[in-house]
Amino acid sequence: MAAAALFVALGAARPAAAQAIDRHQIARTHFGNDAPWYEDRIPFFESADSGIDAVYYYRWSIFRAHQRDLGEAGFITTEFADDVSWQREPYASLNDASGFHIAEGRWLNDRRFTDDYIRFMYTGGNDRHFSDHMADSVWGRYLVDGDREAAIRHLPVMQHVYGLWDEKFDFSKGLYFIEPLLDATEYTVSSIDASGGKDGFTGGDSFRPSINSYMAANARAIARIAALAGDTALSRRYAARADALRDRMVAGLWNAGFAHFTDRYRVNNDHVKYWEPIRARELVGYLPWMFDLVPDEGRYASAWKHLLDPASLAGRAGMRTVEAGYEHYMRQYRYLGDAPECQWNGPVWPYQTTQVLTAMANLLDHYDHRGPVTRSVYMRLLRQYGALHYQGGRLDLEEDYHPETGEPIVGLDRSHHYFHSGYIDLIMTGLVGIRPRADDILEVNPLLPEPGDREALAWFRAENIPYHGRRIAVTWDADGSRYGRGAGLAVEVDGREAARRGSLGRLTVPVSRAANPVIGRPVNHAVQIVRGQFPKASGSGNEQPEKLHDAIDGRVWFFPELPNGWDAPPSARQPWYSVDFGRSILLGSAELAFFDDATRFAAPVSARIEAWQDGRWQVLATAKPVANGVTPFTWPARPASRLRVRMTPSPGHSIRLVEFKAFSE
């Protein structure tokens, strides 16, 4: 694999424009009144392509919307914004998207969200409902934040979870098998053909490139984390397991006739036979590159030609999940009522598109054999993926799309602003080119084509990026006219320019580690995890149990497509919403979020927080709430068993209380 790097360090680091981007203005533009949540947390990015920028910030709003506050248990990241029947109750978690969630969240300066989520998953939250690459994702997070203690904390549970997957291991083949449904990819070639073409929702157990890539990556991550912990024997054992699985996967799942990695059947029935390969190429065949498991040889790199072939996996609007020549390509089997349901027999899925773009970034960054893949191809496909986030002029990512039109297929209520994919990590590691490392080196290699290429970018800047306890920035300015600090690529560390080169290419910079900021964990006491249990809510004129629950369910978003919260009756003059904690607790602040759609709903013109004390409601704090953002209330902390907010509506509008949070401090 190509590993040569140009090291360009300045003898004396010079000051740089530590904040060349107007963060406040960008946050206000993209997030409105909710901007304070983002300003100090996210890396800021701008480029010559406003479409890429818009999707980048939209994806941070998806991340924010999917942070569910569980109170004392901290935050988790959800796949669906609201509840679905197959989630892990009562938390609304699903493990299949955890790799994307952690990869996106590792770039936040506030490390609480991803730290809490990993802790949740390794303290009983991961029920292995689906396949995942959690351990690999934890290692990936360590490469960004450099926090050794956080990385090794869950090592014993990682081993335990890994061992549980032995139930899906065929010892005679040395490979893992899985039913496609449990791989979160129902209606694949293997499951459809195992049914004789009649269905494909269940069944079709196969040795797949996905599960074997995940498990090899997880074993390798455990080996590396064990080495970090000083357990050499454990590290060697898991490294050997990772290597053996990689070798068996490459030998067993490489289909020379297709020049592609494909499933082989584990099931044996009237329709398919054990160890037979499936009869069509699928997008999942690129996953081994996502984890750097493929030998750097031309015969393997030739697989990438299928991704660019309109007769195979290249749809006009996106990457097909199975090639167009498959007999049951795009045949719709499953419906919810009259509405199409999820299938993987051709539709474009942001989920697998993200995986393939990650794999392609690896190919371009450090493989010598790349087949037909170029940086121009990468940027074209990244932009194509970005376009799927739009529905007309509105940003709303859904579950899957038609590969020729780019229109959503499933489009159910649950589908809006779906979080089973990545984009932020693609920008950081691909376009910007930060290649996180375990040593004290910052490596940057933007995957942009040279100026003059139709997919080139004349300039970009990313700043406020956390890396090994530092804050870094990366700037590309092809001719120096955008930022006025000279042409080329530059890297800054803690506000000072540390390296520069005049053209696109690789930069490596020594970066000494610094301690990460201590994670603050204020506890929201007003979260109702289990409906019917304390804390309990009541509201004037609207006692619908689900609506009452919505305002204390730990979820905050302001997407109009996804109603969320408690609605006051339109006729109410001073509606109230109350939370009963079931016990006396120390309370000193609250946060309230209100929805505004500029038509039916508006934030109240005033609101006051009251506590039930000495047999009456006593006012603690007042404020003028903001719309589609969070309004804080503070008061001298005091014990109370009940709080309520009393609101004055804006004339002609109803009130929707999105969330009510209460804290001790």
N, C-alpha and C positions, 0 to 999 in steps of 0.2 A: 504494500500500500504506500502511496505517496505520503511522505511525512516531512518533507523539507520545509523549513520556515525561514523567512527573512526576519532577522532580529535587528530592529532599529530602535535603539534607546538613546535619548538625548543625554549628553554629558551632564548638563545641568537642566533639570526639568523647569520649563518656563510656565508662568501663569497662563491659564486658559480661561475662556469665557465659561465659568463654572455653570452658568445658567443661560445658555444662548437661546433656549426656547422659553417663550412666555407661558410658563406652566399654568399660571392662574387663568389667563385668558383661554387657553386651550381647554382646561378643565371646565370652565363656565360654558364654553361653546358646546362641548360634547355631553356634559352631565348636568348642566343647569344648576339648580339649587342643591343638588346632591354632590356638587364638586368638592366640598370639604372632605368627603370620604376618600377621594382619590388623590388629592394634591400632594400629600406627603407619602403616599403609599406606593404609587405605581411609577415605573420608568416612563418617561415621556419620549415620544417619537414623532418626528416629522420628516417628510420626504417630498420629492418632486411629484409624487403621485398621490393626490388627495384621496383617491379611492382606497388605496392601501391604508392611509392614515385613518380614514373613517371607520374601516372595519377593525383596525387595531383598537381603537377606543371603544367601539361597540363591544368587542370581545371582553374588555375589562368590565363593561356593564353587565355582561352575561356572568362573568365570574362573581361580581358583587351580588347579583340577584340570587345566585345559587349557594350563598353562604347561609346555612341555617344555624341559628343560635340555639344551642341545647342547654343554655344556662350553665349549671355547674360542670357539665360534661364538655363545655366549649363548643366550637364550631365544627360543622362538617360541610362538605361540598356535595350537592345533590346533582343528579343527572337530569331529572325533570324538575321544573320549578315547583310544580304542585304535586300532589300525591298520585301515585299509580298503584294498581293492585298488587304488583309483584315486587314492590320495594320491601326493604327490611323494616318491619314495624317495631316500634312506633316512630323511628327516626327519619324515615324516607331516604335511606341510603341504599346505594347499589354499588357493588365493587367493580363492575366491568369498566367503568369510566375513570377509575381512580388514577390510572397512569396519566391521562390528560389533565386531570384536576391538579395533580402534584406538579407536573411539568409547567403548567401555566402559573401556578401559585408560587413556585420557587423564585420567581422574578419580583415578587412583592417585597418592599422594604419592611412591611409589617409581617413578621414571620409567624404570627399567632395562628392565622387561618390554616395554613398547611401543617403546622406543627400539631394543632389540635386534631386535625383530620387524620393524620398518620397515627396519632395516639389512639383515636377512636377505632380505627381499623385494626390495630394490633392489640386492642383490649376487648375483643369480642365483636367488633363491628363487621369484620370480614367473614361472612358466612359461606364464602366460595360459591355463591349462587351462579357466578359466571367465572370464566378464566380471567386472569389479570397478570400484570407484571409489577406488582406493588413493591417488592424488594428492589428491583431495578430502579424504580422511580425514587425510592428513598435514597439510593446511591446517587442518582442524578441530582437530587436536591442538595446532597452534600457537596457535589462538585461546584455548586453555585455559592452556598453559604459557608462552606468549610467548617461547619459545626460538628466536630467529632462526637461529642456526647450525644447529640441528637441522632446521629447516624447509628451508633452502636446500641442505643437504648433498647431497641426492640429485637435485637439479634436472636435471643432464645425463641421468641414467638415466630420470627421469620422461619427458623428451622422447623418448628412444629407445623406451621402451615404448609411448608414445602413438602414435608413428609406425608401430609394428608393426601396429597395428589398422587401418591403411589397407587391409589385405587384406579387411576386412569393411566397406569403405566403397563405396557406390554413388555414383560421381561425378555420374551423371546426375540423381540425386535429392537429392544432398547429405545423405544419411542413412546411418547404419550399419545393417547387418542381422546377424542371428545365428540360428543353430539354437537352439531353446529349450533343448535339453539342455546346450549350452555356456553358456547363461544360467542354469544350475543350476535349470531349471524344466521338466523333461521332462513330456510328456503335457499340453501346453497345447492350446488350441483350434487354433492354427496347425499344430502338428505332427500332431494327431489328424486334422484335416480334410484335411491334405495327403496323408494315407495313405488317404483315402476312408473314414475311421472304423475302419480295421482295426487300427491300432496308434498310435504317436505317441511312442515312446521317442526315436527319431532323426528327422531330417528336419524340414521345415516352416520353412526359413529365412525370416525375416521382418524387416521394419523394425519394431522394437519400442520402446515408450516407455522400457523399462529401459535397454538398451544406449545409446540416444541420450541419455537423461538422464545416465547415468554418464559418457559421453564429453564431454558439454557441461560437466558439473561438473568433470571432470578438467582440461579445457582452461582453464576459469576459474581453477582452483586453480594450475595452472602459471603462468598470467599473473600471479596475485597473488604467488606465490613468486618469480617472476622480478623483479617490481617490488621485492620485499623485498631481493633480491640486487643491485639497482641496474641490471639489464639492461632498460632501457626498450623497446628494439626488440623483444626477445623477448616482453616483457609485452604489447605492443600486438598482436603477431602472434597470440598465443594468445587474447587477449581477443576479437579479431575472429573467430577460429575458433569460440570458444564462442558468441558472439552469433549467428553465421550458423547454427550447428547448432541452437541454441534456436529461432530463427525458422523454420527448415525443419521441425523437429519439430512445433511448434505448428500450422503451416500444413498439414503433411502427415498427421499422426497424430491430429489432432482429428477425431472422427467426429461430425458435426453431427446425423446421424440418431439416433445412440445417446446424444448429449450426453456423450461420454466419449472419452478417449484410448485408441485401440486399435491393434493390429498391422495392418500391411498386408503382403501376401505379397511376398516376393522370388522365391520358387520359382514355377515355372510348369509345371503338369502337367495330367493329365486331370481332376483333382479341384478344383484351385484355380488362379487366374490371377494373374500378376504385377500388383502394385499394388492388387489387390482388398483391401478390409478384411475382417477376420475377422467371423464372424456372431454373436458374443456378447461381452458386456462381461467384462473380467477385472480382478482387483484391481490388476494391474500398471499399470493406467491412472492410478493416483494418484501414481506415482513422480515425475513432473515437479514436483509440489509439494514433494517431499522436498528438492529442490535449488533451490527458488525460481525455477523456469523458466517459470511460467505467468503470463500477463498477469492483472492484478487486475481482472477483468471478470465480471459476473454470469453470462454464458453459460457460462464455464468452471466457475465455482463451482457451477453447477447439477449438475455431475457427482457431487457428494457426496451427492445424494439417493439414488443407487443403493446406496451403502454402508449406508444405514439402511433399505432396503426389503427386507422378508422375502421378497418374490418375486424379488429380484435377488441382491445380494451379502451380505445380512445373515442369517447362520445364527443359530440359537438359542444356540449355544455359541461362535461366533466368525465371523470374516470369511471367507466363501467365496472361493476363488481364481478361480472362474468362476461366473457367475450360474446360478441353479437351472433356468432355462428352456433351457439348452443341451442339445442332443440327447444328448450323451455325458457329461452331468453325473454324476459319481461312479461311472461305469462302471469297474470294476477290470480293467485289462488285464494288469498285470505282477505276477508272483509270484516269490518265492524259495522253491522247494519249494511248500508250501501257504500260506506267509505272504505277505500283500499287500506289494508294494513301493511306492516313492515315485511319486506322480503329482500333477499340478497341475490336474486337471479338476474342482475343487470342494473338496478337503480344506482345512482351516485349517492354515496354516503359520506358526509363530512368526516365521520369516524375513520374510515379506512383511507380516505383521501389524505388526512393528516398523517397517518402512518406511512403512506407512500412518499409524501413530501419529506418527511423526516429521513426515510431511507435514502431518498435521492440526494438530500443534503450530505449525508455520510459518503455516498458514492462520489460526489463532486469534491468533497473536502479532502479525502484521504485514500481514495482508490486510484490506481493507475489505469485499470481497465473499466471504462465507463460506458461502453457500447455507444449508442447514439445520443446519450444524455449530455447536454451542455448547460452552461449557466443561463443561456437565453431560454432554453426549454424549461428550466426550473422556474424562472421568473414568469414565463407565460402561464405555466400551470398554477403557480401561486396566485396570479391575478385571476385566472379562471375560477379557482376555488373561492377567492374573495367575492367574485360576482354572485356566487350562490347565496351569499348573505343578504342580498337585496331582493325585495319583492316590490317591483316598481321603484319608487324612490324611498321605500321604507326598509330599514334594517330589521330583519327577523329571520334568524336561522332556524330551519326546521329539521326533521329527521332524515328524509331522503328525497331525491330529486330525479326527474326524468333525464336521462343522459343526453337527449337530443334537444330538449326545450329548456332545461334548467328550471322547470316548474316543480313545486313540491308535489309529491305523490300522496303521502299519508295525510298531512294537513289537518290532523285532529286537534282538539282543544289543548291536549297535553303537549303538542309538538312545538309550540311557539318557544323561541329562545332556548333551544335545546342545547344541553352541555354534555355531549359525548364526542368531543373533538377538541382540537387545539388550533391556535392561530398565533397567539402571543409568543409561544415558544418557537414557532417557525420563523417569526420576524427576528427574534433575538439570536437564535442559533444559525439561521440560514441567511436571510437578507443582511442583517447587521453582522452576522458571522462570528459571534462569541462562541468559542468552543470550550466549554467549562472543563477544567482539569483538576486532578487531585493534588498536584504539586503547587508550588508558589509561583505559578506562571499564568499570566493572562494571555490567551491566544485569540486572535481576531482574524477572520478570513471571510469577508463579505462575499456572498455567492452572486455577485452582480456581473453581467456581461460588460465588456469594455464599452466606453463611450462610442456612440455611433450605431450600436446595435439597437434595434427597435424596442427591445425589452429593457434597455439600460435605464438607470436613474442618474440624473445629473448631480443630485445631492441627497443626503439624508443626515440626520443627527438623532442619536438616542442618548439620553442622559438620565441621571438619578437611578442608575442600575446598580443593584447590590451585587458585590462579588467579594467573597472571602472577608467580609466585614468592612470593605471599602465601598465607596461610591465611584462608579466609573462612567465614562461617556465615550462614544465612538462617533466620529464625524467623517463623512465622505463629501468632498466638494471637488468635482471634476476639474473646474477651472479656477477655483478660489473666489468666485464672484458672490457666492451665497453668504458665506460667513466672514470673508475678508481676512482670513488668516493663512492664506496660501492654498495652492492646489494640492489635492491628494487625500490620503487617509490618515487620520490622527486618532490617538487614544489618550484619554485623560484619566488620571487616578486622583481621587479626592481634590478635584478642581485644578490640577496642574497637568499640563501636557507631558506625557511620558514617552511617547514614540510617534513617529511620523514616517510616511513614505509618499512618494510623489504619484504613485499609481495604485490601482487595485492589487491586492495580494495579501499575503499572510504577514501579520505582525505578532511578535511575542514580547511580552513585557514582564520583568520580575515584579511581583506584587507580594509584599510581606503581609501576613495575615493580621487582622485586627479583631478584637472581640466584637461579636454581634451585639446590638442593643438588647437589653433584657426584655423579654416578652412580657407585656402587661396583660393581665387577664381579669378585668372587671367582670363580675358575674351578674347577668341579667336574671333577676328573681321573678320576672313576670312571664316566664315561658311555660306554656302548657304543652308538655310533650304527649301526655295521654289524655284524650278527651274525657271529660267528666271528673278528672282529678284536679287537685289544687296545683297552681292557682286557677280560680274560676272567674269567669267574666259575666257581667250583665250589662245591659244597655237600655236606654230609654226608648221605648217604642219599637225595638227590633231585638227580639230574643231568639232569633234563629241560631241554633247551636253551632252550626258550621261557620256562620258569619262571626259569631262571638269568638270562636276559636281562632279564626283567621287573623285577628288583630293581636293575638298573643302566641302565635305559632313559631316565632323566631325567624320569620321570613320577611325580607324587605325588597320590594321592587316596585317600579312605577310604569311597567309596560301596559298600555291600554288593552292589548290582546288577552291579557291574563288578569282578570279581576281578582283582587286580593285585599281583604280587609273587612271591616265592619261598617255598614252604611247606616247613617242616621236617617230617620224618616224625613221626607222632604218638608213636611209641615212643622217639624219641631223647631221651636224658637230658641231653646237653649238645651240641646241634647247633651247627654252625659254617657260616659262609658266607664265602668268600674271594674277593678280587679281585686278579688278577695284572695289573700295569700294563705288563708287557713291557719295562720299563726302570726305572732308579732315578730317583725324583723326590722332591723335598722335600715332606714331608707334616707338617702340624701340627694338623689337626682333621678331624673327620668328623661327619656328620649321619645318623642312622638313623631311619626311620619304620616303625612296626609297626601292623598292623591288628588291631582287636578287635571281634568281633560279639556278644560276651557269651554265646556258646554254644560254638562250635567253636574259635575263635581268641582268644588273649589275648596281650598284650605279655609278654615274658619278665620274670621277677622281677629279673634282673640280666643285664648284658651287659658284655663287656670287648673292647676293641680291641687287637689284637696285630699286630706287624710281624715279618716274616721277616728276621732279621738274625743274622749269625755262625752260620748253620746251624741256627737254632732260632727258635721263635715267642717273642717277647718282649712282655710286657704294656705297653701305652702309656697306657691310660685305662680307667676303669670307670664305670658309671652304672646307675641304675635307670630303664629306659626308660618313657616314657609311652605310653599307648594312643591310637591315632588322632591322632597329633601327631608332632612332630619332636624327637628327643633329641640334643643336641650333646655331642660328646666333644672334649676338647682336651688337648694335650701339647706339650712343647718340640719344635719342628720338627726333623725329622731325615730323611735320605734313606732311602727304602725302595722295594722293587720289588713287594712284596706286603703287603696288609693282610687281616685277617680279623676277623670278630666271632664270639665264642663266647658262647652264650646258655644261660641256665637257664630252662626253661619254667615257666609257672605250672601247678601241679598240675591234671591233668585237661584241659589245653588244648594245642593245637598252636600253633606260631608261624608267622605270615606276615610276612616282611620285605618291606615295600612298596618301600623304596628305600634304597640305600647310597650316600652321597656322601662324597668325600674332597677336602680342600683343602690348599693349602700353608700357609695361615695359620689 
